[in-house]
Amino acid sequence: MGQHKIGIFDNHTDIGDCKNQGFANYNVQHQTYTIGGAGANMWADDDQFHYLWTTLQGDFILRAEIAFLGAGVDPHRKAGWIIKNNLDSNTETLNASTHGDGLTALQYRKTVGGETAHTISKDSFPDVIQLERRGNTYIWQSLGSNGSGHGTSKNII
C-alpha cells in the first residue's frame, strides 16, 4: 500500500495476521473517520487489528469522540488511541480504548512479545477517549456525554 494521508493521519495498515483486509476513510465535510477491520484482538503477546496511524514526537494530548457503527460480531472490537513504536504485531504498545461490549480500559504491553496488562475504567461506552503523554507518563480519560468521567496516569513504555 502506498503512502497517502487520510485526514491528519499518515496512513493505515493491518497489524498482524488479520482475517480480512481493513479500511479507513475520512469524511472532510463531517471531519469523521470510519475504520474497519477483522483482526482477532489486541491482547496477550500478539495483536491483530486495523491501524490508522501517524508519527508523533514529544508530549501530546489526543482526544476523540468514539462511536461504533452497527452491532458488530466481536465484543472485543475496540476504538480509541493506540501508541506503538513500530508496525510489528508483538511490539510494546499502549491503547486507551472502549470495547464493543462497553469495557473501557488502558491496555499496555511493556516488552516485545510480553503479556498485555490493563487498568479498567468505571465508564462504559464513553463518548470521548483522551490520551496524553507528558515525558514517560501517559494520562488517559474516558468521558460521558455529560462531561463526567474517569481516568488515570501510568508510567509505561
C-alpha positions in Angstrom: 0.0 0.0 0.0 1.4 3.4 -1.0 1.9 6.2 1.5 -1.1 8.6 1.5 -2.6 10.9 4.1 -6.1 10.3 5.5 -7.2 13.5 7.3 -4.5 14.2 9.9 -3.1 10.6 9.7 -0.1 9.4 7.6 -1.6 6.1 6.5 -3.4 2.9 7.6 -2.5 -0.8 7.6 -3.4 -4.1 9.0 -1.3 -5.2 12.0 -0.7 -8.9 12.5 -2.5 -11.7 10.6 -5.9 -10.2 10.1 -8.8 -12.4 8.7 -9.9 -9.7 6.2 -8.2 -6.6 4.9 -9.2 -3.5 6.9 -10.1 0.0 5.6 -10.0 3.6 6.8 -11.9 6.6 5.3 -12.1 10.3 6.2 -15.2 12.5 5.6 -13.9 16.0 5.1 -17.3 17.7 5.5 -18.1 16.0 8.8 -14.5 15.6 10.0 -15.0 12.0 10.9 -13.1 8.8 10.4 -14.6 5.4 9.7 -12.3 2.4 10.4 -13.0 -1.3 9.9 -11.0 -4.5 10.2 -11.2 -8.1 11.1 -8.3 -8.9 13.4 -8.6 -11.4 16.3 -7.8 -8.9 19.1 -5.2 -6.6 20.7 -4.2 -8.7 23.7 -1.8 -11.2 25.2 1.5 -11.2 23.2 0.2 -10.6 19.6 -2.1 -8.0 18.1 -4.4 -8.2 15.1 -6.2 -5.1 14.1 -6.5 -2.3 11.5 -4.4 0.8 12.4 -4.9 4.4 11.2 -1.6 6.0 12.2 0.7 9.0 12.2 4.0 9.8 13.7 4.2 12.0 16.8 7.2 13.1 18.8 7.3 14.6 22.3 4.4 15.4 24.5 0.8 15.4 23.2 -2.9 15.4 24.0 -5.2 13.3 21.7 -8.9 13.5 22.1 -11.6 11.7 20.0 -15.4 11.2 20.1 -15.9 7.5 19.7 -19.0 5.6 18.3 -19.3 2.1 17.0 -21.4 1.6 13.8 -23.7 -1.4 14.0 -23.8 -4.3 16.5 -20.5 -5.9 15.4 -19.6 -9.5 15.7 -17.0 -9.4 18.5 -17.4 -7.9 22.0 -13.6 -7.2 21.9 -13.7 -4.9 19.0 -12.0 -1.6 20.0 -11.9 2.1 19.2 -9.6 4.6 20.7 -6.0 5.7 20.7 -3.1 3.3 20.2 0.6 4.1 20.7 3.2 1.9 19.0 6.8 2.3 18.2 6.5 0.3 15.0 4.1 -1.7 13.0 5.0 -5.2 14.4 2.2 -7.2 15.9 4.1 -8.0 19.2 5.7 -4.7 19.9 5.5 -2.5 23.0 2.1 -0.8 22.9 -0.4 1.2 24.8 -4.1 1.8 24.0 -6.8 3.8 25.6 -10.0 2.4 24.1 -13.5 1.2 24.6 -14.6 -2.3 23.5 -17.7 -3.4 21.7 -19.2 -4.7 25.0 -18.6 -1.3 26.7 -15.5 -2.2 28.7 -13.2 0.8 28.7 -9.5 0.4 29.6 -6.0 1.5 29.3 -4.1 -1.6 28.0 -0.4 -1.9 27.6 2.5 -4.3 26.7 5.8 -3.2 28.2 8.1 -5.5 26.3 8.3 -7.1 22.8 6.3 -10.3 22.9 5.3 -9.7 26.5 1.8 -10.1 28.0 -0.8 -7.3 27.9 -1.9 -5.7 31.2 -4.7 -3.2 31.8 -6.4 -0.7 34.0 -10.2 -0.7 33.7 -12.3 2.5 33.7 -15.5 2.8 35.7 -17.1 4.2 32.4 -19.0 2.1 29.9 -19.4 3.2 26.3 -17.9 6.7 26.9 -18.4 9.4 24.3 -14.8 10.7 24.4 -11.4 9.0 24.9 -8.5 11.2 25.7 -4.8 10.2 25.9 -2.0 12.5 26.9 1.8 11.9 27.1 4.0 14.0 29.4 7.5 12.7 29.2 7.2 9.0 30.1 3.8 9.4 31.8 0.6 8.6 30.0 -2.7 10.1 31.3 -6.0 8.8 29.9 -9.6 9.8 30.5 -12.9 8.4 29.3 -15.8 10.9 29.4 -19.5 10.6 29.1 -21.9 12.9 27.3 -22.3 15.0 30.4 -18.6 15.6 30.7 -18.1 13.3 33.7 -15.6 10.5 33.5 -12.7 8.7 34.9 -9.0 8.3 34.2 -5.6 7.5 35.5 -2.0 8.1 34.8 0.7 5.4 34.3 4.4 5.4 33.8 4.6 2.9 30.9 6.9 2.2 28.0 
